[in-house]
Amino acid sequence: MDPQGTPVYPSGCCSPSRVAAPPRTGERRAFTSPALAGHEDVLVPAGAFLMGDAFGEGYPTDGELPVHPVKLDEFRIDATAVTNGMFARFVEATGYRTEAEDFGSSAVFHLLLKAPRAEVLGVAAGAPWWLDVRGAYWAHPAGPDSHWSEVADHPVVHVSHNDALAYCEWAGRRLPTEAEWEYAARGGLSGKRYAWGDELTPSGEHRCNIWQGTFPTLNTAADGFPGTAPVKSFPPNGYGLHEVAGNVWEWCSDMFHPGYYGMSPVENPQGPPAGSGRVMRGGSYLCHDSYCNRYRVAARTSNTPDSSSGNCGFRTVAPGPVSPE
């Protein structure tokens, strides 16, 4: 606790950061795809909403306040996070290597490890439940003894922000802005805590894949999933988006600054010109109210753009159809 009694969470508790990582060199290849097999997106209408935490429940350093008005043009957004199967087609078409492959390791949650202990290179500072595992990357999400084909319909993980941008270039799409992500995740509901309302489990029904039990040692998996869940495991929100709470964190295009909401423009905000890392939204299967209450629709966090872990993925957007004059 800090002197005001606010919980203090270690850096990288939600998704560990790479420390002093060498930058990638060379130009990123531009990939184009005439079609995305298995791709499904939805049209989000132009409109206005109040962005931010209407309940005052966020962590002060996350910058979920003030609640402020935002107006957005229409856009299309993936109905689900990009899956392992979709990412595999991208890699097959392009030969792309993710940053986790270049670095040689990535972060795996300790209870999900599928690798010899000799492949564990260390643990994250302040978050020992994160193991730095040699040979963990998108194709081996739990370590070398796992394979993406076993979870083809699960969200791809171990993708950095830079990897997500490369996929977007190939697909002819882009990452959502943070404002677009929250507007779409709200599904037309105004000022609600979650994408479906204010109750976490209405009528006792689980609406998202988050941690149940005692973090980080016992997950009862009462929602059905100890790790990632297949996309479309939970009902869609009002705009047709699945799993905008829990399952995996999702990269946004914006840089992160905790004070940005106080100076954000009203129309189509693009994020601050500078900041610490890139915004991530939505929470993950590791979120729990005792540890990381960031599965609320207003919740936000960030990480360095070259970081990767077993609980972070992404979804993409594209411009909406041009309205007739």
FENWO-V932411 format. One record per backbone hydrogen bond with DSSP energy under -1.0 kcal/mol. NH is the residue of the N-H (numbers start at 1). CO is the residue of the C=O. If there is no record, write none. Layout:
BEGIN
nh=NH co=CO
nh=NH co=CO
END
This chain:
BEGIN
nh=2 co=6
nh=5 co=2
nh=13 co=10
nh=39 co=36
nh=42 co=77
nh=44 co=75
nh=47 co=72
nh=49 co=70
nh=51 co=68
nh=53 co=64
nh=62 co=59
nh=63 co=60
nh=68 co=51
nh=70 co=49
nh=71 co=266
nh=72 co=47
nh=75 co=44
nh=76 co=318
nh=77 co=42
nh=78 co=316
nh=79 co=40
nh=82 co=314
nh=84 co=154
nh=85 co=152
nh=87 co=83
nh=88 co=84
nh=89 co=85
nh=90 co=86
nh=91 co=87
nh=92 co=88
nh=93 co=89
nh=94 co=90
nh=95 co=91
nh=102 co=98
nh=103 co=99
nh=104 co=100
nh=106 co=133
nh=108 co=131
nh=110 co=129
nh=112 co=109
nh=114 co=142
nh=119 co=116
nh=120 co=117
nh=121 co=132
nh=124 co=130
nh=127 co=124
nh=130 co=127
nh=131 co=108
nh=132 co=122
nh=133 co=106
nh=134 co=119
nh=135 co=104
nh=136 co=133
nh=140 co=137
nh=143 co=140
nh=145 co=114
nh=146 co=143
nh=148 co=139
nh=150 co=147
nh=151 co=148
nh=154 co=151
nh=156 co=82
nh=158 co=309
nh=162 co=305
nh=164 co=160
nh=165 co=161
nh=166 co=162
nh=167 co=163
nh=168 co=164
nh=169 co=165
nh=170 co=166
nh=171 co=167
nh=172 co=168
nh=173 co=168
nh=174 co=317
nh=181 co=177
nh=182 co=178
nh=183 co=179
nh=184 co=180
nh=185 co=181
nh=186 co=182
nh=189 co=186
nh=194 co=197
nh=204 co=201
nh=205 co=202
nh=211 co=287
nh=214 co=218
nh=217 co=214
nh=218 co=214
nh=220 co=212
nh=224 co=221
nh=231 co=153
nh=237 co=241
nh=240 co=237
nh=242 co=79
nh=246 co=282
nh=247 co=209
nh=248 co=246
nh=249 co=311
nh=250 co=281
nh=251 co=313
nh=252 co=279
nh=253 co=176
nh=256 co=277
nh=260 co=257
nh=262 co=259
nh=263 co=260
nh=268 co=71
nh=276 co=256
nh=278 co=303
nh=279 co=254
nh=280 co=301
nh=281 co=250
nh=285 co=247
nh=287 co=284
nh=291 co=288
nh=292 co=288
nh=294 co=292
nh=297 co=193
nh=299 co=296
nh=301 co=280
nh=303 co=278
nh=307 co=304
nh=310 co=107
nh=313 co=249
nh=317 co=174
nh=318 co=76
nh=320 co=74
END
